[in-house]
Amino acid sequence: MIISRTPVRISFFGGGTDIAEFYSKSYGAVLSTAIKKYVYVAINKKFDKKIRVSYSETETVDSLDQIKHKIIKECLKSRGVDSGIEVVTIADIPGHGTGLGSSSALTVGLLNGLNFYTKRFQTLMDVAEDACDVEIKVLNKPIGKQDQYIAAVGGFRYIKFHSDGKVTTEPIGISADTMKELQENLVSFYVSGAREGDEILKDQKNNIKNRVSILEEMRDQAETGLNYLRRGDLASFGRLLDRAWALKSQLSSKISTPDIRKYYETGMKAGALGGKLSGAGGSGFLTFYCEKTRQKALREKFGGLKEMKIRLESEGSRIIYYDHEVE
């Protein structure tokens, strides 16, 4: 039995600049952190030659090509595993529509676990790139590369996407006091609803050539936000989120629904300095930067929504159980 644990993330600035159609012309950058919410993947050798996968559904099949779950199928295929295996996934958050990168966390966690299962050595950066290959090249998902890298390496990082496809990551390097204050000033609520993330992202990709200047400003905000954190200027960090919200809303008409706009305006009127909707848009976790003295009023306005307590995670994908005695 092998069990991997992989964090999901919150991306503050630069989302959308991690797509090849943009960064290949210059570069992209995001400021993103792993959080203490996880996707777990358990892998075990099956007694017979069948394949069993369990997520929100359970499949027991005779061959790899019969698996309906595309990510699991392609990860198994990439590691040359085509029979006699069980894969079970469990997550701390809903599997779809959260905007926290859970699909990429699953891909990273499964590949990391399969590396141990097949006795293959890879760095976590290599696992992240393989996860990008599975999701972007093989499955042709209209996503960028940030989710896979932050899930793999963890921490709070400035991630740069170079024009040649290379990815580099840099820990933000701020004081423990600043990190603690930031964490305490983040308040996040789950906004459910219909969300076709891939369709929103496809629309964003189609609009890139007409939104270059917007994306460039969003990319530059990642470095600006990093500098604010390093100076301990959290109020400016919070206000920068408000500007990022305005920019992101211009990438696609599908990002911000009337309900989302109403929630955001409510949060700002209650005292938040800025906020962001994680992921492609439409629904997901709406996170505000709100100083502690104003959080009571903010929570009273959102009493009907489920709050997620945000705790930052320093680790990336890791194997938390490995029974090496069982062969």
C-alpha positions in Angstrom: 0.0 0.0 0.0 1.2 3.5 -0.9 -0.6 6.7 0.1 0.4 10.1 -1.2 -0.8 13.5 0.2 -0.8 16.5 -2.1 -1.9 20.1 -1.3 -4.3 22.3 -3.2 -3.5 26.0 -3.6 -4.6 29.6 -3.6 -3.1 31.7 -6.4 -3.1 35.4 -5.6 -1.6 37.1 -8.7 -0.7 36.2 -12.3 -3.3 33.5 -13.0 -3.7 33.2 -16.7 -0.1 34.1 -17.5 1.0 30.5 -17.0 -0.7 29.5 -20.3 1.8 28.8 -23.2 -0.1 31.1 -25.6 1.0 33.9 -23.3 4.3 33.0 -21.7 5.8 31.8 -25.0 5.9 35.4 -26.2 7.7 36.7 -23.2 7.2 35.1 -19.8 4.5 34.5 -17.2 4.6 34.7 -13.4 2.3 33.8 -10.5 2.3 34.3 -6.7 0.8 31.2 -5.2 0.7 29.2 -2.0 -0.1 25.6 -1.1 -2.7 25.3 1.7 -3.4 22.6 4.3 -6.2 21.0 2.3 -5.2 17.8 0.5 -5.9 15.3 -2.2 -5.0 11.7 -1.0 -4.3 8.9 -3.4 -4.0 5.3 -2.2 -2.4 2.7 -4.5 -2.3 -1.0 -3.8 -1.5 -4.1 -5.8 -4.6 -6.1 -6.7 -4.9 -9.8 -6.1 -6.1 -10.4 -9.7 -5.3 -8.7 -13.0 -8.2 -6.3 -12.9 -8.0 -2.6 -12.4 -10.1 -0.9 -9.7 -10.4 2.9 -9.4 -12.5 4.6 -6.8 -13.3 8.4 -6.7 -16.9 9.7 -6.7 -17.6 6.6 -8.6 -16.1 3.1 -8.5 -14.8 1.3 -11.6 -13.6 -2.3 -11.9 -12.4 -3.0 -15.4 -10.4 -5.6 -17.3 -8.2 -3.2 -19.3 -6.7 0.3 -19.1 -8.7 1.6 -22.0 -11.9 0.8 -20.2 -11.3 3.4 -17.4 -13.6 6.3 -17.6 -11.6 8.6 -15.4 -9.2 10.2 -17.9 -6.6 11.5 -15.5 -6.2 8.2 -13.7 -6.1 6.3 -17.0 -3.4 8.5 -18.5 -1.3 8.5 -15.4 -1.3 4.7 -15.2 -0.5 4.6 -18.9 2.4 7.0 -18.5 3.9 4.7 -15.9 3.4 1.5 -17.8 0.9 0.1 -15.3 -1.9 -1.7 -17.2 -3.3 -4.4 -14.8 -3.5 -5.6 -11.2 -3.8 -2.3 -9.4 -6.2 -0.4 -7.2 -6.3 3.4 -7.0 -8.5 5.2 -4.5 -8.8 9.0 -4.2 -10.1 11.1 -1.3 -10.1 14.9 -1.0 -10.6 17.5 1.8 -12.6 19.7 -0.6 -15.2 19.0 -3.4 -13.7 17.4 -6.4 -15.1 19.9 -8.9 -15.7 23.6 -9.1 -13.6 24.8 -6.2 -10.9 26.6 -8.2 -8.2 25.3 -5.9 -6.4 23.1 -8.4 -7.7 19.8 -7.1 -7.5 18.1 -10.5 -3.8 18.9 -10.8 -3.2 17.9 -7.2 -4.7 14.5 -8.1 -2.5 14.2 -11.1 0.7 15.1 -9.2 -0.2 12.9 -6.2 -1.0 9.9 -8.4 2.2 10.2 -10.4 4.2 10.6 -7.3 2.6 7.5 -5.8 3.0 5.5 -9.0 6.7 6.4 -9.0 7.1 4.6 -5.7 4.9 1.8 -7.0 7.1 1.3 -10.1 10.3 2.2 -8.3 11.0 5.2 -10.5 12.9 8.1 -9.1 12.0 11.7 -10.0 12.4 15.1 -8.4 9.1 16.8 -7.5 9.8 19.4 -10.3 10.0 16.5 -12.8 6.7 15.1 -11.4 5.1 18.5 -11.9 6.2 18.7 -15.5 4.9 15.1 -16.2 1.6 16.2 -14.6 1.5 19.1 -17.1 2.2 16.7 -19.9 -0.7 14.5 -18.9 -3.2 17.3 -18.4 -2.2 19.8 -21.2 -0.5 17.7 -23.9 -2.3 14.4 -23.6 -5.8 15.4 -22.3 -5.6 18.8 -24.1 -7.1 20.7 -21.1 -7.1 24.5 -21.6 -5.1 25.1 -18.4 -1.8 26.5 -17.4 1.1 25.1 -15.4 1.0 26.8 -12.1 -1.3 24.3 -10.3 0.9 21.3 -11.0 4.1 23.0 -9.8 2.7 24.4 -6.5 1.0 21.1 -5.8 4.3 19.3 -6.3 6.8 21.5 -4.5 4.5 23.2 -2.0 5.2 26.4 0.0 4.4 30.0 -0.8 6.2 30.8 -4.1 6.9 33.1 -7.0 6.7 30.9 -10.0 8.1 32.0 -13.4 7.1 30.5 -16.7 9.9 31.2 -19.2 9.3 31.5 -23.0 11.2 28.3 -23.7 8.8 26.3 -21.4 11.2 26.1 -18.4 9.6 26.8 -15.0 11.5 28.2 -12.0 10.2 28.6 -8.5 11.3 31.0 -5.7 10.2 30.8 -2.1 8.8 34.2 -1.0 11.2 34.5 2.0 9.1 36.6 4.4 9.2 36.8 8.2 7.2 34.4 10.3 5.2 37.4 11.8 4.2 38.6 8.3 3.2 35.1 7.3 1.1 34.7 10.4 -0.6 38.0 10.0 -1.4 37.3 6.3 -2.8 33.9 7.2 -5.0 35.4 9.9 -6.3 38.1 7.5 -7.5 35.7 4.8 -11.1 34.8 4.9 -12.5 32.4 2.4 -16.1 31.3 1.5 -17.3 28.6 -0.8 -19.6 29.9 -3.5 -21.3 26.9 -5.2 -23.0 27.0 -8.6 -22.7 25.8 -12.1 -19.1 26.2 -13.2 -17.8 24.9 -16.6 -14.1 25.7 -15.8 -12.8 24.4 -19.1 -15.2 26.4 -21.1 -14.3 29.6 -19.2 -10.6 28.9 -19.7 -11.1 28.2 -23.4 -12.8 31.6 -23.7 -9.8 33.2 -21.9 -7.3 31.5 -24.3 -9.3 32.6 -27.3 -9.2 36.2 -26.0 -5.4 36.3 -25.2 -4.3 38.2 -28.3 -6.8 40.9 -27.4 -5.9 41.0 -23.7 -2.1 41.0 -23.8 -1.7 44.3 -21.9 -4.1 43.1 -19.2 -2.2 39.8 -18.8 1.1 41.7 -18.7 -0.2 43.8 -15.8 -1.5 40.7 -14.0 1.9 39.0 -14.5 3.7 42.1 -13.1 1.4 42.1 -10.1 2.9 38.8 -9.0 6.3 40.5 -8.5 4.6 43.6 -6.9 2.7 41.4 -4.5 5.9 39.6 -3.6 7.7 42.9 -2.8 4.8 44.0 -0.6 5.0 40.8 1.3 8.8 41.1 1.8 8.3 44.6 3.1 5.5 43.5 5.4 3.1 45.9 3.7 0.0 43.7 3.9 -2.5 46.5 3.4 -1.0 47.2 0.0 -1.1 43.5 -0.8 -4.8 43.4 0.0 -5.6 46.4 -2.1 -3.6 44.9 -5.0 -6.0 42.0 -4.9 -8.8 44.4 -5.7 -7.0 45.6 -8.8 -6.3 42.0 -9.8 -10.1 41.3 -9.5 -10.9 44.1 -11.9 -8.3 42.9 -14.4 -9.3 39.2 -14.2 -12.9 40.1 -14.9 -11.9 41.6 -18.2 -10.4 38.3 -19.5 -13.7 36.7 -20.2 -17.4 37.7 -19.8 -17.9 34.2 -18.2 -15.7 34.7 -15.2 -17.8 36.9 -13.0 -21.5 36.1 -12.7 -24.1 38.5 -11.2 -24.1 36.5 -8.0 -20.3 36.5 -7.8 -20.2 40.3 -8.3 -22.8 40.8 -5.6 -20.8 38.6 -3.2 -17.6 40.5 -4.0 -19.2 43.9 -3.6 -20.8 42.8 -0.3 -17.4 41.7 1.0 -15.7 45.0 0.1 -18.5 47.0 1.7 -18.1 44.9 4.9 -14.5 46.1 5.2 -12.3 43.8 3.0 -9.4 45.5 1.2 -9.5 43.1 -1.7 -10.4 39.6 -2.8 -10.2 37.0 -5.4 -12.2 34.1 -6.8 -10.0 31.0 -7.1 -9.8 29.3 -10.4 -11.4 29.9 -13.8 -14.4 31.7 -12.4 -18.2 31.2 -12.1 -18.0 29.5 -8.7 -15.4 28.3 -6.2 -13.7 29.8 -3.1 -14.1 33.6 -2.8 -11.2 34.7 -0.6 -10.9 38.2 1.0 -8.0 40.0 2.5 -9.7 41.5 5.6 -8.0 42.8 8.7 -9.1 41.1 12.0 -11.0 44.1 13.4 -13.4 43.9 10.4 -13.8 40.1 10.1 -16.8 39.9 12.3 -18.8 42.2 10.1 -17.6 40.3 7.0 -18.6 36.9 8.4 -22.1 38.2 9.3 -22.7 39.2 5.7 -21.7 35.7 4.5 -23.5 33.7 7.2 -25.2 31.5 4.6 -21.9 30.3 3.0 -19.5 27.7 4.2 -16.2 29.2 5.4 -12.9 27.5 4.7 -10.1 28.3 7.3 -6.9 28.9 5.4 -3.7 27.5 6.7 -0.5 27.8 4.6 1.4 24.6 3.7 5.2 24.5 3.4 5.3 21.0 1.9 4.3 19.7 -1.5 3.3 16.2 -2.6 4.7 13.6 -0.3 4.3 9.9 0.4 2.8 9.5 3.9 2.5 5.7 3.9 4.6 3.1 2.1 4.4 -0.6 3.1 7.6 -1.7 1.4 7.3 -5.1 2.9 4.4 -6.0 0.6 5.5 -7.0 -2.9 
